[in-house]
Amino acid sequence: MHKYLALFLLPLSLIACNAEPEDADAELAELAAEQPRTEVYQCEDKSEIEVTYAGDTAVINTGEQQYLMTLAVSASGARYVSDEGLEWHVKGGEGIYGVNDDTQICSVIVDTPES
């Protein structure tokens, strides 16, 4: 009986030794997803903001100031908040930018992946 068990386990151990390493394409795709990307938005007041996304952070450049924002809980879309109290809530090419009731809607005009 033990002889048959050994014959059964030998092929399984050889298969395990010959297992393929993790899918390299999937790993590269995951890394590419983590690369920063920059989008430019035009807001209701005709101003433009540049938003660079990287992982769980976003940097908003208004031309006058930059704000580092971190991902926060959102029911829909992605919402980022800064230590200064700013919020950036984006979904489907549109975002709401501002503080409390002083907000404006902004629409994406340029979507450029970083190299």
Sequence and secondary structure as in RCSB ss.txt:
>XXXX:A:sequence
MHKYLALFLLPLSLIACNAEPEDADAELAELAAEQPRTEVYQCEDKSEIEVTYAGDTAVINTGEQQYLMTLAVSA
SGARYVSDEGLEWHVKGGEGIYGVNDDTQICSVIVDTPES
>XXXX:A:secstr
 HHHHHHHHHHHHHHHHT   S HHHHHHHHHHHS EEEEEEETTS EEEEEEETTEEEEE SS EEEEEEE  S
SSEEEEETTS EEEEETTEEEEEETTEEEEEEEEEEEE  
